Amino acid sequence: MKKLLHVLNNFEKQAPLYLTNNQMVSEANVGWHIMHSCLVITSITEAIRKSDPSLYKKKFSWKAFFVLLFNKIPRGKAKAPSFTQPANEVSMDMVLQQIADAHKSAALLLTVNKNKYFTHPIFGDLKLPTAIKFLYVHTYHHEKIIRDILK
């Protein structure tokens, strides 16, 4: 959880550069990457909180295994679900609000039963400890993209 919070703190530092873009790295600007990452955190937290542990289905996924083992998501291999895509117009206030919401969501994860889970569209059901690791890997993935945009 500390790693995830560290990345969120880095997002706060990068927020003033939210309009910065580099088409050679990404079609989206810094603000989009920050907001997308934060929307993922809040939506996954909500799914975990609402989950019923008795409905959890264990299924091995090689993709999940390698992503979580190497802490790396390949770039350009997946499309973000629409509910995790920020609006076209992004403001500094919107970026800061999403970061604050993500901080609150991450804090809520510390109070949730470890058998709660969320269903990832590719990786399947991920229980809380694995879900937290996934959130870190995903958020760090976007932080690396942001760093490349800012180079």
C-alpha positions as CSV (number, residue, x, y, z in Angstrom):
1,M,0.0,0.0,0.0
2,K,2.9,2.4,0.7
3,K,4.0,2.1,-2.9
4,L,0.6,3.0,-4.2
5,L,0.4,6.0,-1.9
6,H,3.9,7.1,-3.0
7,V,2.8,7.2,-6.6
8,L,-0.3,9.2,-5.7
9,N,1.9,11.7,-3.9
10,N,4.0,11.9,-7.1
11,F,0.8,12.6,-9.0
12,E,0.2,15.6,-6.8
13,K,3.6,17.0,-7.7
14,Q,3.0,16.3,-11.4
15,A,-0.5,17.8,-11.4
16,P,0.5,21.4,-12.3
17,L,1.8,19.9,-15.6
18,Y,-1.5,18.3,-16.4
19,L,-1.8,19.9,-19.9
20,T,1.7,18.6,-21.0
21,N,1.6,16.2,-23.9
22,N,4.1,14.4,-26.0
23,Q,2.5,12.6,-29.0
24,M,5.7,10.4,-29.4
25,V,4.9,8.9,-26.0
26,S,1.1,9.0,-25.7
27,E,-1.9,10.5,-27.3
28,A,-3.1,11.6,-23.9
29,N,-1.7,14.3,-21.7
30,V,-0.4,14.1,-18.2
31,G,-3.8,15.1,-16.7
32,W,-5.5,12.3,-18.5
33,H,-3.0,9.7,-17.2
34,I,-3.4,11.0,-13.6
35,M,-7.2,11.1,-13.8
36,H,-7.4,7.7,-15.4
37,S,-5.2,6.1,-12.8
38,C,-7.3,7.7,-10.0
39,L,-10.6,6.6,-11.6
40,V,-9.3,3.1,-11.7
41,I,-8.4,3.2,-8.0
42,T,-11.8,4.6,-7.0
43,S,-13.8,2.2,-9.2
44,I,-11.9,-0.9,-8.1
45,T,-12.2,0.2,-4.4
46,E,-15.9,0.5,-4.8
47,A,-16.1,-2.9,-6.6
48,I,-14.1,-4.5,-3.8
49,R,-16.2,-2.9,-1.0
50,K,-19.4,-4.2,-2.7
51,S,-18.1,-7.7,-3.4
52,D,-19.5,-10.9,-1.8
53,P,-16.5,-13.1,-0.9
54,S,-18.7,-16.2,-1.3
55,L,-18.9,-15.5,-5.0
56,Y,-15.1,-15.3,-5.6
57,K,-14.0,-17.6,-8.4
58,K,-10.3,-18.7,-8.3
59,K,-8.8,-18.9,-11.7
60,F,-5.2,-18.9,-12.7
61,S,-4.2,-16.3,-15.3
62,W,-0.7,-16.3,-16.9
63,K,-1.2,-12.7,-17.9
64,A,-1.9,-11.7,-14.3
65,F,1.0,-13.8,-13.1
66,F,3.5,-12.1,-15.3
67,V,2.2,-8.6,-14.8
68,L,2.2,-9.0,-11.0
69,L,5.6,-10.8,-11.0
70,F,7.4,-8.2,-13.0
71,N,5.4,-5.2,-11.9
72,K,5.0,-4.2,-15.5
73,I,2.1,-3.7,-17.9
74,P,3.0,-3.7,-21.6
75,R,2.2,-0.3,-23.2
76,G,-0.5,-0.1,-25.8
77,K,-1.9,-3.6,-25.3
78,A,-5.2,-2.8,-23.7
79,K,-7.9,-0.2,-23.9
80,A,-9.2,1.5,-20.7
81,P,-12.9,0.8,-20.0
82,S,-15.0,3.9,-20.7
83,F,-15.9,4.5,-17.0
84,T,-12.1,4.9,-16.3
85,Q,-11.6,7.4,-19.1
86,P,-11.6,11.1,-18.1
87,A,-13.7,13.6,-20.0
88,N,-12.0,15.4,-22.9
89,E,-11.8,18.6,-21.0
90,V,-9.5,18.3,-17.9
91,S,-8.9,21.1,-15.4
92,M,-6.4,21.4,-12.6
93,D,-9.3,21.3,-10.1
94,M,-10.5,18.1,-11.6
95,V,-7.1,16.5,-11.5
96,L,-6.6,17.4,-7.8
97,Q,-10.1,16.2,-6.9
98,Q,-9.4,12.8,-8.5
99,I,-6.1,12.5,-6.6
100,A,-7.9,13.3,-3.4
101,D,-10.6,10.8,-4.2
102,A,-8.0,8.1,-4.9
103,H,-6.3,8.8,-1.6
104,K,-9.6,8.3,0.2
105,S,-10.3,5.1,-1.7
106,A,-6.8,3.7,-0.9
107,A,-7.4,4.5,2.8
108,L,-10.7,2.6,2.6
109,L,-8.9,-0.5,1.3
110,L,-7.1,-0.8,4.7
111,T,-10.5,-1.4,6.4
112,V,-11.8,-4.0,4.0
113,N,-11.9,-7.8,4.6
114,K,-9.0,-9.5,2.8
115,N,-11.4,-12.0,1.1
116,K,-13.2,-9.2,-0.8
117,Y,-12.3,-9.0,-4.4
118,F,-12.9,-7.4,-7.8
119,T,-13.2,-8.9,-11.2
120,H,-10.7,-7.7,-13.7
121,P,-11.8,-8.1,-17.4
122,I,-8.5,-10.0,-18.3
123,F,-7.1,-11.3,-15.1
124,G,-10.4,-12.6,-13.5
125,D,-11.2,-12.2,-9.8
126,L,-8.5,-10.7,-7.7
127,K,-8.7,-10.8,-3.8
128,L,-7.9,-7.7,-1.9
129,P,-4.1,-8.2,-1.4
130,T,-3.6,-9.0,-5.1
131,A,-5.9,-6.2,-6.1
132,I,-3.8,-3.7,-4.1
133,K,-0.7,-5.0,-5.9
134,F,-2.5,-4.6,-9.3
135,L,-3.5,-1.1,-8.4
136,Y,0.1,-0.2,-7.6
137,V,1.4,-1.8,-10.9
138,H,-1.3,-0.1,-12.9
139,T,-0.7,3.3,-11.3
140,Y,3.1,3.0,-11.6
141,H,2.6,2.1,-15.3
142,H,0.9,5.4,-15.8
143,E,3.5,7.3,-13.7
144,K,6.2,5.9,-16.0
145,I,4.3,7.2,-19.0
146,I,4.0,10.6,-17.4
147,R,7.7,10.7,-16.7
148,D,8.4,9.9,-20.4
149,I,6.0,12.6,-21.5
150,L,7.8,15.1,-19.3
151,K,11.3,14.2,-20.6
